[in-house]
Amino acid sequence: MALAIRFRSAVVLLGRFPALAGVDFDVAAGETVLVQGPNGAGKTTLLRACAGLAPVVAGEAEVLGHDLRDDRRAVRRQVALLGHATQLYDDLTVAENVRFAVRAARGRSRDDGDGAAGVLERLGLDGRLRDVTVARLSAGQRRRTALAICMARRPELWLLDEPHAGLDAQGRDLLDDAVRAAVAGGATVVLASHEADRALALATRAVTMAGGQVHHQPDRRAASAPRGEPAHVA
Amino acid sequence: MLRDALLVAGKDLRIERRSRVTTNQVAPFAVVVLVLFAFALDPDRGLLTRAAAGLFWVAVLFCAILAVQRSFSVESADGARDGLRLSGLDPAGIFLGKAGAVALQLVALEALLAAGVVLLYGTDLRGGVVLLATCAAATIGLAASGTVYGVLSAGLRVRETLLPLLLLPVAAPVLLSATRAWEVALGTGGAGDGAGPWLRLLVIFAVVYVAFGVVAFGALLEEA
């Protein structure tokens, strides 16, 4: 199976500190991989490196066929990152934030309006919330709006950093449904989470990070295990 | 690139329209600066009239710093800059969009300031073509150079104090040229060779910074 992510001895520096200290990490296309590990293990940096946001300064790093050492901008249009920050503009409404992100990622395609509207409806952000500025939303509603952008952009690779944080029970279910729908549509998902039960229910495989390295990376054949039943739990 | 520029400019102007920072904070600031100059130089209204061109452009420069700071502070909140980098937008388009939005705000502020120098300093705005040409070239130059240095300082904790430190010396040629060109138009300075050389300097400055921004903004956005 083709690899969506292939890291070999990848090093990412934050200042002089090696946040990724020689990471080997493979993710097959269509997989859902859970990255576990303690705080400071390098999970967020790994996701940011996959998104082309953190520069890989040594080793090899390919994402969706793009060599990140050569050009880390090229992959970004195909990637969505739901991180600790929501990446939203406070003074734009929910609908305006989603529309801006979709148009930026895909251009003014004909289904901009329909696609964004459909996503907002699925996430319960239609109706009165649609035209509310993000500054007036609760933390959970902001997370939902950020998730709406991920969904509306229809990326090939989803990078989710503590995606369940700040969401209520319904929001968590919606998130899980969105991830499963994306994978069913052929997308690849990498998520970092401390909420093992929920995340493992989504993942086909789990790896463990510590000290800026992936210490436990089960064979990709595990990806063929049935969804909802993690093949390896680190 | 143009499509991306329009998208970013539209986004920035929509944010500005809703937050009203320019209308409720920068514009009053600009008027206060003009009034303070009038207090400082009063009661000699003749001196105020002669210095009107320079005072106008100093006020525009202060407003440009505030507009650029605002333009990048909205990208610093809640990881919006990461969103912009992940958006897939052409960096040159982002540069042109942000500079365009700043330029439009500056044009509005210049109109307000021009009214201010007429009312407060008793300046007679003659030489309309030169005045407008100067405004156009200087505004583009200030917006472009401000956007270049704005993104440079955007990722730093000291951005509020660093931006004026970077931009004010760089914008000195704009201040000098625009003031001299306006003085020629208003008849308050030595005519010399006329406004032509100063206008050429303004155009060169604008072209250099627009070209530099288009080429380098992507790298600056990554490094910030």
HADDOCK unambig.tbl for C-alpha pairs under 7 A between the chains (distance, minus, plus):
assign (segid A and resid 76 and name CA) (segid B and resid 86 and name CA) 5.04 0.50 0.50
assign (segid A and resid 76 and name CA) (segid B and resid 87 and name CA) 6.90 0.50 0.50
assign (segid A and resid 76 and name CA) (segid B and resid 88 and name CA) 5.82 0.50 0.50
assign (segid A and resid 77 and name CA) (segid B and resid 86 and name CA) 6.48 0.50 0.50
assign (segid A and resid 77 and name CA) (segid B and resid 87 and name CA) 6.14 0.50 0.50
assign (segid A and resid 77 and name CA) (segid B and resid 88 and name CA) 4.60 0.50 0.50
assign (segid A and resid 85 and name CA) (segid B and resid 78 and name CA) 5.06 0.50 0.50
assign (segid A and resid 85 and name CA) (segid B and resid 79 and name CA) 5.20 0.50 0.50
assign (segid A and resid 86 and name CA) (segid B and resid 78 and name CA) 5.98 0.50 0.50
assign (segid A and resid 86 and name CA) (segid B and resid 79 and name CA) 6.47 0.50 0.50
assign (segid A and resid 87 and name CA) (segid B and resid 78 and name CA) 5.41 0.50 0.50
assign (segid A and resid 87 and name CA) (segid B and resid 79 and name CA) 4.48 0.50 0.50
assign (segid A and resid 87 and name CA) (segid B and resid 80 and name CA) 3.95 0.50 0.50
assign (segid A and resid 87 and name CA) (segid B and resid 82 and name CA) 6.63 0.50 0.50
assign (segid A and resid 87 and name CA) (segid B and resid 83 and name CA) 5.12 0.50 0.50
assign (segid A and resid 88 and name CA) (segid B and resid 78 and name CA) 6.65 0.50 0.50
assign (segid A and resid 88 and name CA) (segid B and resid 80 and name CA) 5.64 0.50 0.50
assign (segid A and resid 89 and name CA) (segid B and resid 74 and name CA) 6.94 0.50 0.50
assign (segid A and resid 89 and name CA) (segid B and resid 80 and name CA) 6.60 0.50 0.50
assign (segid A and resid 91 and name CA) (segid B and resid 15 and name CA) 5.37 0.50 0.50
assign (segid A and resid 91 and name CA) (segid B and resid 18 and name CA) 6.34 0.50 0.50
assign (segid A and resid 91 and name CA) (segid B and resid 19 and name CA) 6.36 0.50 0.50
assign (segid A and resid 92 and name CA) (segid B and resid 15 and name CA) 6.15 0.50 0.50
assign (segid A and resid 101 and name CA) (segid B and resid 87 and name CA) 6.40 0.50 0.50
assign (segid A and resid 104 and name CA) (segid B and resid 87 and name CA) 5.56 0.50 0.50
assign (segid A and resid 104 and name CA) (segid B and resid 88 and name CA) 6.36 0.50 0.50
assign (segid A and resid 104 and name CA) (segid B and resid 89 and name CA) 5.73 0.50 0.50
assign (segid A and resid 105 and name CA) (segid B and resid 87 and name CA) 5.40 0.50 0.50
assign (segid A and resid 105 and name CA) (segid B and resid 88 and name CA) 5.50 0.50 0.50
